[in-house]
Structure formats: C-alpha cells, structure tokens
C-alpha cells in the first residue's frame, strides 16, 4: 500500500468514515505545499554505522556574549566532527516549565538561545533531531487562551472532563492530579486533562483543528532541517474514558498517519517514539516494520545496565539484549544510558523483584540521587524514574578506576544493535548538580546543569581532570565505532555467556566480525576466547594491539573490540 493510501486508511481508523474526508481535505494543502517547497528527497538507507547522536539542550554550554546555539556549534565543530553524526536539540522553543516541554510557541526558537538560522547553520555540519511535543502544550500558549475564549477553530483544542468521572483506569506517569481547573472568559470553570502537570494541557486530537495545526508544526520542523523527529510522550496521545489511555489503537494510527505523510513529502525523515514503558509495549511502535516509527528508545538499557554494574552481574542484561530484534531493516533501537530525564524504571517491571528494585533505589539515594514516582490505580505511588547523572549512578562507591568504570558502561551501549545516543553531560563526565535541585526544587535538574564553555575547555585541557579522562577516551570510542561495518545498527549479533562479570557480544556484517567483551567488575577476569571463536590474528580496535589469545585476561572494567585486521588496499 502506498503512502497516500496508508494516510487515508489511518484517517478512517482515527476519525471514522464520516469525518475522514474533512480531515483529508484539511491536510491536502499542507501536503501539497510541502511537495512544492521541500527540496527533492529520496528514501535513503535508514541507518548506518556512522549514525551517532549527541543529546543536548540548546544552552547546555554557555559563553559570555554569544548565543548558546552558536556556542554549541563552535564546540561541536571543534571536538565532535567525525564522531557525532546528529545533534538532538531538546526543546528550544519559548516555554513555561518542564525544561522546555511546556511549549508556548511551536514555530519560534527561544530568542535567548538563538534563531532558526543558527539551527540551520548547525544543520549544514550535522544532521538535526528535534522534539515534536505532540501530547500537550503550555497553559501559557496563546492557543489555550483562544480555547478558553471559545474562538472558532479552538473550541475543542483541549479535553474538558467532568471531575466526577471515574478516571481510575487511566495510566499515570506522575503522582499529580490528572485534571486541572481553568476559568473560561465568561467566568465558567472547566477541568482540563493535564497528564504531566497543571502547566501542560493535553491536546484533543479528536478535533481536526488540532490535527491540522500539529501536522503544520511537523512539516515546519522538516522545513527547518529536522531529519529525525522525537514524538514526545506519544503513548498518552488518545484518551478514552474507561480505558488506560495509553497505547490506544488511535494513538498507533496517529503515528502511522504521521509516517505516511512524511513518506509522501520527506521520506528521508525518521520518527522515533518516546515511550518509557516495558519492552513489549515499547516495541509495539515499530508497527509492522514499514508503517510506523523507524526508531524506538531502548528504555530497558539504562536501568538494566545500571543493575548489572551494581551487582557485577550481566545475567539479566545479557538475557534482555538477546531480545533486541526488530521487525524489519527499516527499524532499529536508539540505545542510550542518560538523557535530560532520569533513569526510567518501568521497563524493569516483571524483570526485577520488588526487593531488588528497592535496593537499586536506595543505592541511587546514597549516591546523591532522587527518585520520582508515579500514581498507581490503587492510589499508591511507586518509583518511575531515578534522578541522578549516569556517571554518579554507575560509580556509586567511587572506586579508584572511576573513569574506566563509567567508560566500560558506555562501551557496552556502543556495542549493541541499534543507533547509539550520548547525552552531552555523559560525554563530559558531569556529576550530580545538587545545587540545581536546591535552586529549582525539581529532581530532574540534577542532570541539567548549564556549563561554562570556558570552564569545560579548561577541564578538557587538563589531562588529570575527570572530564578529560572521560571525554577523550569516549570520543575515541565514538570515532572507532563509526568506521566499523559490523557495528551497523542492523548487523547480526549474538550474546555469549562467559560468566557473570563479562558482557560479550559478537557483531557481524559482510566481511567484518567484531567480538566486544567488557569486564564490569573491579577484579581481573579471565575469559575463554575459544568460546566465541575469536580468530588467532585478532586486533583490539580500541588500542590497536594484537590480542594474545593464550592469555585472555581482562583488567577491571576493561573493554575490548576484537576483530581481524582490515585487508590492505589492492
């Protein structure tokens, strides 16, 4: 079925046969304009081993007298060329709360960060990934005022609910009220659906006005240079009272609709769904492999990897890694360990026993972190997210080989099938920003410090600093990985059991095979190279040295990527 037919089918699934023609008629001018104004685009090979994503806020780095986006461009040009292919800029729009995710104006760049021209300049050197905050908008967005005024075209923009309705079945990602009271212009009260906070009003996608507006937003982002669009909080998009209001069929149909529109006008643009839920729910957004999202976050990885290092035991991690299959070569995972948010623990439901989860939570607290909770159907709260830098989460007891320990965790991430993504603070070895939590009262601030470029550069120039001891080896790891065909996101893989202290994976693509082995313990560990059939002439790609198969011993937190030497040209 071609993209146009898929789009029409999705509209019927969402709006029914009566309203689908109107929805189609409203979208037609947007699609036609995109066809005539977008540069010619052909469907590209979705992924390659060179795809490595850096995650950052537009003002993660600041320099006096310079707009932050220009500062980031300068830093990326100096350090990241040849290592990073794509920069994911977290929401850079005018906003009122939640670190940018309460958007006041979807069509503008926050003037404190820069202009669209600054992003376009970066886009000439790196691919760009934007957040498409599609589930909700700021209560200070002019759209809410127009809704409360009852203005034509906005009268159904939000979801008004009688506070007496039974909403106990709704899945809650926060321990906050689901409804928030607002006052209409005529003085009447209305209770609106606010999944994430009182400042974030959920869109009502039953309204074709909302659909038209948000498709226009999506196409605007593509016009500004976005190659990947992150569908923020997409799992909660469609609401049906009496249901869980998560992963509903209409939500999946909406993702398929967006994919079908992009396939018509910008087939090189990829969608990634942000759904911090257990693995089986998460991968449902791949659809049939060619009709929904091309990427999903590997949300299981951050907590599983952390658990493995806390226990010096890779058993659960290895078991879950074996399941990293996808329905087609058009789909893959985005592997990450840290982001602007915390470490989500919902993916561990059914994997870790409650007592083990409690142990992880207490360890994070002892390391200076915090724990955010969600509201359960029975009114109780349970852990939803661990708020801590990934560096501090991994280090916990701060052993002498602290940089090596953290880098070992990242080497595992970079060896897995999928596209790797690294949060800027991880690349820079940032530690808990406890002052930020005190200043803002928000636990997530612990991993969102704005860094002085001058201070960062000074630390990177000091080989003794922790930032330097993390940054340069990490950057080298990125560059090495991006040149290995066997690390193609969809290259074949096999996980080996070499004992609890070792994580071992074989990746193969064409003529290259890589054997990646990591010691996650604080003790030297032997491993049997014959168990992986490692060739006698294998070289460690990380050090460039030939590997001695007769003395296969890994030092504490050592990681090796073993492969046959590349054949000489000619």
RAZI-V166191 format. One record per residue. RES is the residue in one small letter. PHI is phi in radians with two decimals (none if undefined). PSI is psi as a letter, one per 20 degrees, with the letter a starting at -180 (999 if undefined). D_LAST is the distance of its C-alpha to the last C-alpha in Angstrom with 2 decimals. Layout:
BEGIN
((RES PHI PSI D_LAST) (RES PHI PSI D_LAST))
END
This chain:
BEGIN
((x none p 45.07) (x -1.33 r 43.96) (x -1.11 h 44.37) (x -1.13 g 47.67) (x -1.16 h 49.21) (x -1.10 g 48.05) (x -1.07 g 49.70) (x -1.13 h 52.93) (x -1.10 g 52.97) (x -1.10 g 52.56) (x -1.08 h 55.40) (x -1.17 g 57.67) (x -1.10 h 56.79) (x -1.50 g 57.63) (x -1.93 i 60.54) (x 1.42 r 61.91) (x -1.18 h 62.61) (x -1.32 g 65.35) (x -1.68 i 63.43) (x -1.00 g 59.90) (x -1.06 h 60.64) (x -1.15 g 61.82) (x -1.05 g 58.76) (x -1.11 g 56.54) (x -1.17 h 58.55) (x -1.28 h 58.29) (x -1.42 h 54.49) (x -0.96 g 53.92) (x -1.12 h 54.39) (x -1.11 g 52.03) (x -1.19 g 49.28) (x -1.13 g 49.96) (x -1.09 g 49.85) (x -1.11 g 46.51) (x -1.05 h 45.11) (x -1.56 i 46.23) (x -1.92 h 45.40) (x -1.27 q 42.18) (x -1.13 q 38.96) (x -0.97 p 37.13) (x -2.33 p 35.32) (x -2.04 q 33.24) (x -1.16 o 32.74) (x -1.64 r 29.54) (x -1.00 p 27.69) (x -0.98 g 30.27) (x -2.42 r 28.24) (x -2.64 r 24.93) (x -1.14 i 23.94) (x -1.43 i 24.41) (x -1.35 o 28.09) (x -2.35 p 30.15) (x -1.93 p 33.77) (x -1.79 p 36.10) (x -1.83 p 39.81) (x -2.78 q 42.40) (x -1.36 q 45.71) (x -1.07 h 45.86) (x -2.04 k 47.90) (x -1.08 h 46.27) (x -2.08 p 45.63) (x -2.26 q 48.35) (x -2.50 p 48.82) (x -0.97 p 52.14) (x 1.38 j 52.57) (x -2.34 p 49.43) (x -1.15 p 49.14) (x -0.98 h 47.30) (x -1.12 h 44.69) (x -1.20 h 43.77) (x -1.10 g 43.69) (x -1.10 h 41.30) (x -1.09 g 39.04) (x -1.12 g 39.04) (x -1.13 g 38.29) (x -1.10 g 35.49) (x -1.13 h 33.88) (x -1.34 g 34.06) (x -1.92 h 32.96) (x -1.79 i 31.49) (x -1.04 p 28.80) (x 1.46 i 25.50) (x -2.03 g 27.51) (x -1.96 p 30.02) (x -1.68 h 29.48) (x -2.39 p 33.14) (x -1.97 p 36.51) (x -1.62 o 39.41) (x -1.53 o 42.53) (x -1.08 r 45.55) (x -0.80 p 48.58) (x -2.03 k 49.02) (x -1.67 r 52.09) (x -0.98 p 55.70) (x -2.55 r 56.97) (x -2.03 i 60.07) (x -2.98 a 58.87) (x 0.97 l 56.36) (x 0.98 k 53.68) (x 1.86 i 53.12) (x -1.57 j 53.56) (x -1.99 n 57.03) (x -1.44 p 55.98) (x -1.58 h 58.61) (x -2.62 o 56.68) (x -1.30 i 53.53) (x -1.84 j 52.82) (x -2.15 q 52.94) (x -1.55 p 50.93) (x -0.94 o 53.15) (x -1.06 i 54.05) (x -1.23 i 53.90) (x -1.72 h 50.13) (x 2.63 b 49.30) (x -2.30 r 48.91) (x -1.01 h 46.73) (x -1.07 h 45.08) (x -1.15 g 43.92) (x -1.18 g 42.21) (x -1.12 h 40.67) (x -1.13 g 39.28) (x -1.11 h 37.66) (x -1.13 i 36.39) (x -1.39 i 34.37) (x -1.93 h 32.29) (x -2.43 q 32.53) (x -1.19 q 33.49) (x -2.10 q 37.15) (x -2.15 p 39.10) (x -1.98 q 42.88) (x -1.50 p 45.75) (x -1.84 n 47.80) (x -1.40 n 51.08) (x -1.74 i 52.42) (x -1.47 h 55.08) (x -2.67 r 57.47) (x -2.41 r 58.46) (x -1.18 q 60.47) (x -1.17 i 64.25) (x -1.72 j 64.21) (x -1.22 p 62.13) (x -1.04 h 64.38) (x -1.08 h 63.68) (x -1.18 g 65.89) (x -1.04 h 68.71) (x -1.21 h 68.51) (x -1.16 g 68.61) (x -1.15 h 71.64) (x -1.37 i 73.27) (x 1.28 k 72.84) (x -1.14 p 71.09) (x -0.99 p 70.08) (x 1.59 i 66.45) (x -2.22 j 66.48) (x -1.15 i 69.36) (x -2.10 k 67.09) (x -1.21 h 64.23) (x -2.01 r 65.04) (x -1.92 o 66.30) (x -1.55 p 70.00) (x -2.33 p 71.26) (x -1.12 p 74.77) (x -1.08 i 74.72) (x -1.47 i 76.79) (x -1.13 q 73.96) (x -1.45 o 72.60) (x -1.95 k 69.04) (x -1.16 h 68.68) (x -1.40 i 65.92) (x -1.24 p 63.57) (x -1.23 p 60.55) (x -1.96 p 60.83) (x -1.53 i 57.91) (x -2.40 q 60.41) (x -1.63 l 63.75) (x -2.32 q 65.33) (x -1.03 q 67.74) (x -1.38 h 66.18) (x -1.93 q 68.63) (x -2.23 p 69.58) (x -1.48 p 72.77) (x -2.23 r 72.69) (x -2.06 p 75.52) (x -1.24 r 75.56) (x -1.05 h 76.97) (x -1.47 j 80.23) (x 1.67 i 80.68) (x -1.31 q 79.75) (x -1.54 q 77.48) (x -2.51 p 74.31) (x -1.79 o 72.10) (x -1.86 q 68.41) (x -1.24 p 65.50) (x -2.35 n 63.52) (x -1.03 g 60.98) (x -1.83 h 59.57) (x -2.98 r 62.32) (x -1.15 i 65.42) (x -1.64 i 63.39) (x -2.14 o 60.82) (x -1.57 p 62.44) (x -1.24 p 60.71) (x -1.20 q 60.01) (x -1.83 n 61.86) (x -1.33 j 59.25) (x -1.20 h 62.03) (x -1.47 p 62.72) (x -1.17 h 60.79) (x -1.06 g 61.43) (x -1.13 g 59.28) (x -0.98 g 56.53) (x -1.06 g 56.51) (x -1.12 g 56.48) (x -1.34 h 53.64) (x -1.16 h 51.40) (x -1.08 h 52.03) (x -1.07 g 50.95) (x -1.01 g 47.71) (x -1.22 h 46.84) (x -1.10 g 47.81) (x -1.11 g 45.26) (x -1.11 g 42.52) (x -1.09 h 43.71) (x -1.49 i 43.39) (x 1.97 j 39.71) (x -1.18 p 39.77) (x -1.80 h 36.75) (x -2.25 p 38.16) (x -2.03 p 41.89) (x -1.62 o 43.47) (x -1.48 n 46.57) (x -1.19 p 48.84) (x 0.91 k 51.41) (x -1.09 h 50.78) (x -1.07 h 52.20) (x -1.72 j 55.72) (x -1.04 g 55.68) (x -1.77 p 58.21) (x -1.99 p 61.63) (x -2.49 o 64.01) (x -1.02 p 67.07) (x 1.75 i 67.61) (x -2.03 r 63.89) (x -1.27 i 61.42) (x 1.04 k 60.08) (x -2.40 p 56.51) (x 1.06 k 53.76) (x -1.19 q 56.26) (x -0.95 h 55.11) (x -1.16 h 55.76) (x -1.14 g 53.42) (x -1.08 h 50.55) (x -1.12 h 51.54) (x -1.20 g 51.43) (x -1.10 g 47.84) (x -1.12 h 46.95) (x -1.11 g 48.86) (x -1.07 g 46.95) (x -1.10 g 43.65) (x -1.14 h 44.91) (x -1.16 g 45.94) (x -1.11 h 42.61) (x -1.08 h 40.77) (x -1.45 h 42.80) (x -2.06 h 42.32) (x -2.64 m 39.39) (x -1.16 i 37.18) (x -1.52 i 34.59) (x -1.54 p 37.28) (x -1.87 q 37.45) (x -1.89 p 40.58) (x -2.23 p 41.03) (x -1.70 p 44.34) (x -1.76 n 46.04) (x -2.36 n 48.08) (x -1.43 m 48.89) (x -2.46 r 50.15) (x -0.95 q 49.44) (x -0.95 g 46.08) (x -1.09 h 47.34) (x -1.21 g 49.15) (x -1.06 g 46.20) (x -1.31 i 43.68) (x -1.10 i 46.23) (x -1.40 i 45.04) (x -1.25 i 41.80) (x 1.09 c 44.14) (x -1.56 j 42.68) (x 1.85 i 39.14) (x -2.51 j 39.07) (x -2.22 i 42.49) (x -2.22 c 43.21) (x -1.30 q 41.32) (x -1.39 h 37.54) (x -2.28 q 37.86) (x -2.27 q 40.52) (x -1.19 p 40.96) (x -1.49 m 40.44) (x -1.18 i 43.94) (x -1.25 h 44.16) (x -1.11 g 41.44) (x -0.99 g 43.32) (x -1.26 h 46.46) (x -1.18 g 44.74) (x -1.14 g 42.33) (x -1.07 g 45.32) (x -1.04 g 47.35) (x -1.05 g 44.61) (x -1.26 h 44.60) (x -1.13 h 48.38) (x -1.74 i 48.68) (x 0.90 l 45.60) (x -2.58 o 45.04) (x -1.66 j 42.18) (x -0.98 g 43.91) (x -1.16 g 44.96) (x -1.04 g 41.82) (x -1.12 g 39.64) (x -1.07 g 42.01) (x -1.25 h 41.90) (x -1.10 h 38.12) (x -1.11 h 37.85) (x -1.58 j 39.62) (x -1.42 l 37.08) (x -1.73 r 36.41) (x -2.30 q 36.69) (x -1.32 i 37.97) (x -2.87 r 34.89) (x -1.30 i 31.46) (x -1.53 j 33.44) (x -2.27 q 35.12) (x -2.84 r 34.34) (x -1.68 q 36.08) (x -1.80 o 36.37) (x -1.58 p 36.36) (x -2.58 r 38.48) (x -2.10 h 40.79) (x -2.37 q 42.91) (x -2.62 a 44.21) (x -1.12 h 47.18) (x -1.52 a 49.28) (x -1.57 a 49.85) (x -1.61 o 48.45) (x -1.17 p 49.81) (x -1.95 i 51.33) (x -1.02 h 52.33) (x -1.06 i 49.08) (x -1.53 i 50.43) (x -1.06 p 53.49) (x 1.46 i 53.78) (x -1.87 g 51.10) (x -1.74 p 52.96) (x -1.18 q 56.59) (x -0.92 h 58.98) (x -1.12 h 59.60) (x -1.18 h 55.88) (x -1.11 g 55.65) (x -1.04 h 58.66) (x -1.15 g 56.96) (x -1.09 g 53.90) (x -1.03 g 56.28) (x -1.15 h 58.28) (x -1.11 g 55.22) (x -1.11 g 54.11) (x -1.09 g 57.62) (x -1.15 h 57.69) (x -1.52 j 54.44) (x 1.61 j 56.22) (x -1.56 a 55.16) (x -2.29 r 57.29) (x -2.25 p 57.55) (x -1.65 q 58.13) (x -2.09 r 59.94) (x -2.11 q 60.39) (x -1.58 p 63.64) (x -1.53 r 64.00) (x -1.07 h 66.14) (x -1.52 j 68.90) (x 1.58 i 69.16) (x -1.48 r 67.45) (x -1.97 q 64.42) (x -2.48 q 61.25) (x -1.02 p 58.06) (x -2.08 h 55.66) (x -2.72 p 53.46) (x -1.71 p 52.87) (x -1.77 o 52.97) (x -2.95 q 51.02) (x -1.17 q 47.77) (x -1.19 h 45.05) (x -1.03 g 44.64) (x -1.19 h 48.29) (x -1.10 g 48.28) (x -1.25 h 45.50) (x -1.28 h 46.87) (x 0.75 e 50.51) (x -1.39 j 51.70) (x 0.93 m 49.43) (x -1.21 r 47.98) (x -0.98 h 46.63) (x -1.59 l 42.99) (x -1.10 g 43.72) (x -1.09 g 40.56) (x -1.08 h 38.42) (x -1.12 g 40.57) (x -1.11 g 40.16) (x -1.11 h 36.39) (x -1.09 h 36.21) (x -1.12 h 37.93) (x -1.27 h 35.45) (x -1.09 h 32.43) (x -1.14 g 33.96) (x -0.96 g 34.45) (x -1.36 i 30.83) (x -1.66 i 29.57) (x -1.39 q 31.72) (x -1.11 p 30.92) (x 2.20 a 31.87) (x -1.72 p 31.60) (x -1.47 q 32.66) (x -2.34 p 35.35) (x -2.19 p 36.78) (x -1.27 p 40.20) (x -0.92 h 40.27) (x -1.15 h 42.91) (x -1.24 g 40.72) (x -1.05 h 37.83) (x -1.61 j 40.42) (x 1.14 k 42.09) (x -1.20 q 45.41) (x -1.85 r 48.47) (x -0.96 p 51.56) (x -1.70 m 53.37) (x -1.18 h 56.84) (x -1.08 h 58.55) (x -1.14 h 57.17) (x -1.13 g 58.73) (x -1.13 h 62.02) (x -1.24 h 61.91) (x -1.74 h 61.10) (x 1.30 j 62.54) (x -2.02 p 59.37) (x -1.10 h 57.33) (x -1.17 i 54.07) (x -1.10 i 54.37) (x -1.05 h 53.19) (x -2.14 k 49.56) (x -2.28 k 50.01) (x -1.13 q 50.69) (x -1.55 p 50.08) (x -1.80 p 48.25) (x -1.27 p 48.69) (x -1.07 h 45.38) (x -1.08 g 46.78) (x -1.21 h 47.56) (x -1.08 g 44.24) (x -1.09 g 42.34) (x -1.10 g 44.56) (x -1.16 h 43.87) (x -1.17 h 40.09) (x -1.41 i 40.40) (x -1.80 o 42.33) (x -1.10 i 40.01) (x -1.51 i 43.07) (x -1.28 q 43.91) (x -1.12 h 43.31) (x -0.99 g 41.72) (x -1.12 g 39.12) (x -1.25 i 38.45) (x -1.64 g 37.79) (x -1.07 g 36.15) (x -1.22 g 33.22) (x -1.11 h 32.00) (x -1.13 g 32.55) (x -1.07 h 30.59) (x -1.11 g 27.67) (x -1.04 g 27.91) (x -1.05 g 27.77) (x -1.15 h 24.71) (x -1.10 g 22.78) (x -1.05 g 24.00) (x -1.18 i 23.13) (x -1.93 j 19.38) (x -1.96 o 19.43) (x -0.97 h 19.17) (x -1.20 i 21.43) (x -1.68 j 24.11) (x -0.94 p 24.40) (x -0.90 h 28.21) (x -1.83 j 28.34) (x -1.12 q 25.78) (x -1.07 q 27.43) (x -2.57 q 29.36) (x -2.54 p 31.65) (x -1.66 p 34.23) (x -1.95 q 35.10) (x -1.72 o 38.45) (x -2.05 k 37.94) (x 1.95 q 41.35) (x -1.12 h 43.17) (x -1.50 i 41.66) (x -2.03 p 38.03) (x -1.88 p 36.30) (x -2.31 p 33.23) (x -2.46 q 30.96) (x -1.92 p 27.74) (x -2.07 p 25.63) (x -2.43 p 23.02) (x -2.71 o 20.98) (x 1.07 c 18.21) (x -1.56 i 15.81) (x -1.90 p 17.40) (x -2.27 p 20.79) (x -2.13 p 22.82) (x -1.90 o 26.04) (x -1.80 p 28.36) (x -2.27 p 31.48) (x -2.28 p 34.29) (x -1.59 o 37.44) (x -1.70 j 40.26) (x -1.87 r 42.92) (x -1.56 j 44.35) (x -2.11 q 43.85) (x -1.06 q 40.91) (x -2.32 p 39.86) (x -1.39 q 38.02) (x -2.44 q 35.83) (x -1.53 o 34.75) (x -1.09 h 30.96) (x -1.12 h 31.33) (x -1.12 h 33.22) (x -1.81 j 30.11) (x 0.98 l 27.81) (x -1.27 p 25.62) (x -1.16 q 22.79) (x -1.14 h 23.38) (x -1.78 k 20.25) (x -1.10 q 21.10) (x -2.08 q 20.89) (x -1.38 o 23.46) (x -1.09 h 21.81) (x -1.32 g 25.05) (x -1.75 i 25.30) (x 1.42 j 21.76) (x -1.71 q 23.34) (x -1.16 q 22.75) (x -1.60 p 25.53) (x -1.54 o 28.12) (x -1.18 h 28.99) (x -1.39 i 32.01) (x -2.37 l 33.59) (x -1.41 n 32.87) (x -2.22 p 35.44) (x -1.83 p 35.38) (x -1.23 r 37.58) (x -0.91 p 40.01) (x 1.09 j 38.26) (x -1.30 q 34.79) (x -2.32 p 31.99) (x -2.26 q 28.48) (x -2.08 o 25.47) (x -1.70 p 23.59) (x -2.73 q 20.13) (x -1.14 q 17.27) (x -1.04 q 14.76) (x -1.14 p 11.87) (x -1.12 q 8.63) (x -1.21 q 6.41) (x -1.02 q 3.78) (x 1.40 999 0.00))
END
